[in-house]
Amino acid sequence: RKVFFDTHALVCLLEQNGFTTQQSEVIVSALVKIMNTNLDIIYKDMVTKVQQEIALQQVMSHIGGVKKDMIILEKSEFSALRSENEKIKLELQQIKKQVMDEITKVRADNKLNLNLEKSRVKELVS
């Protein structure tokens, strides 16, 4: 453990300002204990670079898994939408065919009616 200030210089400074050598050493010792305790608390909350890299790799792996799951879900949803779309297309084609058949039937009926009417008018004229 490193001390981040010159303890001897602090003892000398305290002695110059009226403290005895013993008092100065006790004060400096107390400061060193306080700093060490604070550093211990700080170090407990810190992680090492290796731990941080491991956590980062785990998070990235989890993100990769989520991305894969999203792609799978998108593909399954798209395939469901495609199949539903195909069903709707088939239904539309059937409806179109029915409409075209009805139109053809109505035209044929109208032509028949016109031809019958023509024939009736010709008979009346003749």
N, C-alpha and C positions, 0 to 999 in steps of 0.2 A: 504494500500500500504506500502510495506517495503522499507526502504532505505538501500542500500547495503554497506554503509560506515558510519563511525562515524563522524557526522557533527560537533560535538563539538570539537573533536580532530583536525579536519581540520581548524576550526576557530582558535584554539590555535596555530596551526602550522603557519598559516598566520600571526597572531599577533606577533609571535616570529621572523618572517622574515620581520617586519617593517610595516605591515598593521595595521590600526586602527581596533577596535572592529567592528565598523559600516561597514567598507569596507570588513572585513572578512566575516561578516554575509551576506552582499549583494552578495559576490562572491559565498558563499556556497548556498545561496538561489537560485541563478541563475543556479548553477550546479544541484541542486535538481529538478528545473523546467525542465531543459534540459533532465535529466534522465527520469523524469515522462512522458514527451512528447514522448521520444524515446520508452519507454515501452508501452505507449498507441498505438503507431504505430505498434509495434511488436505484441501486444495482438490482434489488429484488424485482423491481418493476420493469427492468430493461431486459431485452432479449439479445442474444448474440447474433452476429451476422449469419451464422450457419442456421440457427433456429428461424431467423427471418426468411432465409432462402427456402427452407423446408416448408414453412407456412405458405410462402408465395407459390411454390410448386403445387402444393395441395389445392390452393385456391384456383390456380390456373387449370389443374386437372379437373376440378369440379366444374369450372366454366366450360371446359371442352366437352364434358359429359352432357351438360345442359344444352350446349349448341347441337350436339348430335341428336338429343331427344327432340329438340325443336325442329330440326330438319326432317326427322322421321315423322313427326306430327304433321308438318306442312305437306309432306309427300302423301301421307294417308288422307289428309283433308282434300288435297288436290285430286287424288284418285277418286274419292267419294264424290266430289263435285263433278268430275268428268263423267262418271257413270250416271249421275243424276241428269247431267246435261244431255247425255246420249238418250236416256229414257224420254226426256222432254222432246228431243229432236224426233224420235220415232213417233211419239204421240202427235206432234205437229204434222208429220208426213201423213199419218193416218187420217187426221182431220182434213188436211188439204185434199187427200184422195176422195174422202167422203163429200167434201164441198164440190170438187170437180165432177164427181158422179151425179150429184144433185143438179148442178148446172147443166150437165149434158142431158139429164132426164127432162129438165124443164124446157130446154131448147127443143128437144125431140117432141115433147108434148105440144109446144107452141107451133112447130113446123107442121105437125099432124093436124092441129086445129086449123092452121092457116090453109093447108091443103084441102081439108074437109070443107072449109068455108068457100074456098075457090071453086071446088067442085059443085057445091050447092048453088053458088052464084051463077056458074056456067049453065047448070041445069035450068035455073030460073030464066036465064037469058034465052036459052034455046027453047 
